[in-house]
């Protein structure tokens, strides 16, 4: 049986009614970060890959802002 790979959330916060979760994983000896956005209609990967937590947070906030403004 295949083992599931659940996100390893290292930081979570609310931004404009979206819960942003930053997870960390390791790939080829380097840490990579992913930002998930949970909201009333479901969940989405806002940032599939970032090299720092700061970059993941910044891009996740931009993702939320674009969704709220209607720019997809």
NORDA-V551291 format. One record per residue. RES is the residue in one letter. D_LAST is the distance of its C-alpha to the last C-alpha in Angstrom with 2 decimals. Layout:
res=<RES	RES>
d_last=<D_LAST	D_LAST>
This chain:
res=<X	X	X	X	X	X	X	X	X	X	X	X	X	X	X	X	X	X	X	X	X	X	X	X	X	X	X	X	X	X	X	X	X	X	X	X	X	X	X	X	X	X	X	X	X	X	X	X	X	X	X	X	X	X	X	X	X	X	X	X	X	X	X	X	X	X	X	X	X	X	X	X>
d_last=<37.84	34.61	33.85	30.43	28.49	27.08	24.96	27.30	25.68	27.17	25.25	23.40	22.39	20.62	17.90	16.79	17.77	16.06	18.71	17.91	20.35	21.26	23.30	25.60	27.04	29.33	28.95	31.79	33.36	30.36	28.25	24.51	22.09	19.13	17.01	16.39	14.66	16.66	15.96	17.59	15.83	16.31	15.50	13.06	13.69	11.65	13.88	15.88	18.53	19.85	23.45	24.05	23.27	22.53	19.82	18.32	18.43	16.99	13.94	13.50	13.75	11.15	8.71	10.00	9.96	6.31	6.07	9.24	8.57	6.11	3.77	0.00>
